[in-house]
Amino acid sequence: MAEGEQSVRDPLGIAAACKIRGIGTVFHPLAYPLTGGNQDRTLAVLRRLAAAAELGIIIHDGSGKGRR
């Protein structure tokens, strides 16, 4: 599994390849907390993914109840 910046670059590359082929993309990133100390970094990542998504992005709080 990719870590850090690579975990963002990989889906962006896939989205670019799909766009060339006329395939729309939707991102559903997991384990990105929207609260706590990392929310600024999380929002920056989500903005990058949303800008590349052809069809949309599914967002949920990775730090919500039931997460560790």
N, C-alpha and C positions, 0 to 999 in steps of 0.2 A: 504494500500500500504506500502510496506517495505521502510525503510529509511536507509541511510548510508551504513554501512558494510553489514547489512542484505539484502539490495537490490542487493548486489553482490553475497553473499553466496547462496541466494535462487536459482537464475538461474544456478549457478555452481552445486548445488545439483541436480537440474532437469537434467542437462546435464549428470551428472554421472549416474543417474538412467536410462536415455535413452541409454547411452553407454552399460550398462549391458544388455539391452534388444535388442541391435543391431539397435537402432534408431539414425540416425544422427541428429545433432542439428545445427541451425543457430541462431545467436543472432542479434537482431535489437534493441539496446539500444536507448532510447529516452531521450531527454532533457539533454544531456551531451555536454556542450560547449567546442569547440576546440580552442577558443580564450579567451582572458581576463585573469583574475587572477587564474582560476581553471584548466587551460589546463594541468598542470603536473599531477594533481589528476585524471583528465579525462583520460589521456593517460595510467596511471597506471591501471585504471579500465578496459579500453578497451584491454590492453595487457592480463589481467587475463581472460577476457571473450574469447578473441581470442585463447588463449592457450587451453581452454576447448571445443571450438566449433569444432564439427566434420566436418561440411561442410563449415563454413565461418561465417563472421560477416559483417553486413551492417552498415556502419558508415556515419553519416551526422552531420553537425554542428548544435547542439542544440541552438546555440546563433545566428544563421543566421537570415536573414531578415524575418520578420513576427513573430518572437519569442518575448516574453515579458520578 
